[in-house]
Amino acid sequence: MNSVYDKARVEYFNMLKEKIRLEGERLNVQPIWSEPRPINEKNKKGEIPNHPISKAIGVYRIIYKPTMVVMYIGCGRIVNRKTRHRDVHGNGGKPILHLNSSSSSQAGIHMYKHDKDINNWLFQWCDVGSVGLSEIYELKLQQEEKPQFNNPNMAGK
């Protein structure tokens, strides 16, 4: 027997047990959604008590303010997603170029094509605390709300 492998296998098994325990704790907890706020507004401290946006992993909606229609639903690290969508919109709907890479956002591109005024876009989010659960929640919300900018083939990815 390979003792290093055995130690790794036991550690991995214990890690999975802990993940299952944590997910089980979330079974009776409903997410708290923020109020829709302008996407270009600075992040508000304490918007959702005990859930700072800077650490939140969850699901978000981009809402077109003139109609209050949800145009996009996504998931991930909330502050990063909000920033990327806003920045791509602010860059004329084009990817942000970095030294050796670029950052794009299909939502930001669609937002810019739909309405160039950033003040017409709202952002709403909730902290789910789990990447896996966020992906499934995103998929279910997209299936129910059918936002115009989402590609159904990318839901939950």
N, C-alpha and C positions, 0 to 999 in steps of 0.2 A: 504493500500500500504506500501511496505517496502522501506523507504526512502534511506537506505544504498544501497539496490539493484538498485533502480532507479538512484542513483548517479553513481554507477558502470556501469550500462547500458549506460548512456549518455557518460561517459568517454570512454568506449569501442567504441561506435559509432563514437565519435570525433577522436579517434585514427585511426579507419579504414578510415575515410574521409581524414585524413592527409596522410596515406599511399597511397591512391588512387591519391591524389594531387601530391605526390612525384613521383610515377610511371608515371603519365601523363607528368611530366617534362622530363622524359627519352625517351619519344616517338621519339623525333627528334634528339637524340644524339647517335652516333655510338661509339662502344667501340674502344679504342686505344690499339692495341696489342704491347707488348714489342718485341724486337728482340729476337730470340732464343739465350740463353746463357747457358754455362755449368751449369748443375744442382748443381755442387759442388762449383760454384763461389759464393763469398760473394754478398749479395744483393746490387745492385747499386742504390745509391740515385739519385732521379730525372730521373730514367729510363723512366718513363712516367710522364710528367709534371703534377703537382697537384694531383698525384695519388701515394702516397707512398705505397710500397709493404707491409709495416708493418700494414697498415690499410685496405688494399684492400680485398674486398669480390667480387669474380668473378669466371672466368673460366680460366683453364690452359691446356696446352698441354705438354706431355713429348714426345720428338722426339729422335729417334735413329740417331745419327750423321753420321755414315758411309753411311746410305741410305737416310737420311733426311725424313724418314717416321714417321708420327705421330703414336705413339704406344699406347698412353693413353690420354684421355680427362677427366678432373674432374672439380669440383667446390668446393667452400668454401672459408675460410679465406686463402688467397694465401700463405702467409709466413709459416703458420702452415702445409699446405699440402706439400709444397716443402720440408720442413725440415723432415717431417715424411718419405716421399718416399726416400729421400737421405739417411736418417739414417738407414732405414730397409735394403736398398741395401748395405750400409757400414757395416751392421751387418751380412753379409753373407746371406742376403735374409731371415733372421729370425726376428720375433718380438723383439722389444726392451723391456726388462724386467725392471719394476720399483718395488718399495717396495711392493705395494699391487695390482699392475695391469700390463698390458703390452700394447704396442702400435704396431699395425701391419699395413701393407699396401700391398694390393694385387698388386698394381703397382710396389712397391719396390721389392716384391718377384719375379714378372715376369721379371723385369729389370735385377735382379741378375742372374736368370736362363738363360736369353737370352744373356747377356754379362756382365761379372764380372768387366769390366773396367769402372769405374764411369765416366771417361773422355769421354766416347762415348755417354753420355746422355745429352740432352739439355732440357731446361725448358723455356716455353713461356707463358705469362699470360696477362690478361686484367682485369681491374677493372670495374665491372658492377654496384656495389653499392647496390645490392639487392639480398638477398638469393633466393627469389622466381623466379626472372628473371634469375638469374644464373643457377638455376636448369633446367629451360626450355631451356635456351641457350645451356647448356651442352648436354641435350637430343637431341636437333636438330643437333648440331655438331657431336655427336656420330652417329646419323642416317645417316648423309651425309658422314662423313669421315671413318666410320667403323674401328676404331682403334683396333688392334689385342688384346691388354690386357684388354679391357673393357668387362664387362659382361653386355649384353643388358638388362637383368632383373634389373640391378641396376641403369640404366641411370635416371638422374633427381632426385635421392634420396639423 
